[in-house]
Amino acid sequence: MTRAARSRPPRPRPARKAWSRLSDDELLKLRFCDLGLTVRGSPIERSVRRLYAELHARGIRCQPHVWLSEEWFTPDGVPGIAVPFYLAHPRLTRLERRLMTQAEGGNSQSFMRILRHEAGHAIDNAYRLRRRKCWREVFGPASQRYPLRYTARPASRRYVHHLGDWYAQAHPTEDFAETFAVWLTPRSAWRVRYADWPAMRKLLLVDQLMAEVHDRAPPVRNRARIEPLETNRRTLGEHYRRKLAHYGQYRRSTIDVLLQWMFSAERPRRGALRVATLLRANQRALIEGVSRELGLTRYSVREIARAMIDRSDALQLYTSGDRRDAVHVARWLLQRLASLYSQGETPHMPL
């Protein structure tokens, strides 16, 4: 064991809970307010301290307060972050994975990525950055209506990549939060990685704004905790029934959701290619490439590809950008669908 490893503080162990030995069915009968969960003493605490250290190293005095709730979110006007309850105890993390097939932020790396993103929202709120003219000129108006879904442009270099799924393209506030997260991440080398990207303008603005608020107390110090766990009388069973019902509509039309997310229902320009035409022309190469890469049978991948063709034809979708980019997107879609369906899972889209 190295000296660095010996000097590292031990990882905090979550407090033993009587309910941690219950079966899933018994656990689902409990109310949130009866779980007795807190950030302090949980696996979450260490990551929050790490976030505070990263902000301090950058000269940002604001330390977003963190509380437990049902989901990840940062309320408008509040410089704080709600973290989902299932991350406060390993037993609840396992339950989340079993019922939802994934636990968002369920390992230290993904937790920090989401935490830095939410910190971007909290810092925006704390210093009222979205009110500044330069913020609106670069990111767009924060008042813009938040879309139920958006058409991602994978080849665009006007946005940074942080959480994945081109989330920065969803809304101006998400664009800022993603850009802030890239700027904040230690050793991200953003000046090199995005050197020739139009997104560099956004990173430089974040750098400028953080220099302006350097070592300044935030004007907004609202410590409100929206929908805290300790006052939530809903049972875990009620929570998961609602959550599964919410995702049910997307599970029933997974291919439609993905296709409409990535392609346009309106012809973007004269001579734009129909998605169904593109898929038919590249069907053999796409099937062989994806089946080889994922180790799946060609038959199963071919069935998904045929469904993509049928649905894109019915939805009358068009490609945007050049043909090469469109083929790249089509391969990514087929790969993701084949991978998820092979595991009995369905994708959860950022909405």
Secondary structure as UniProt FT lines:
FT   HELIX           3..7
FT   HELIX           18..21
FT   HELIX           24..27
FT   TURN            28..29
FT   HELIX           32..34
FT   TURN            40..41
FT   HELIX           43..57
FT   TURN            58..59
FT   STRAND          65..69
FT   TURN            76..77
FT   STRAND          80..84
FT   HELIX           85..88
FT   HELIX           90..100
FT   TURN            104..105
FT   HELIX           108..127
FT   HELIX           129..131
FT   HELIX           133..139
FT   TURN            142..143
FT   TURN            154..155
FT   TURN            165..166
FT   HELIX           167..169
FT   HELIX           172..184
FT   TURN            186..187
FT   HELIX           190..193
FT   TURN            194..196
FT   TURN            198..199
FT   HELIX           200..212
FT   TURN            213..215
FT   HELIX           229..231
FT   HELIX           236..252
FT   HELIX           254..262
FT   TURN            270..271
FT   HELIX           275..294
FT   HELIX           298..315
FT   HELIX           323..342
FT   TURN            343..344
//
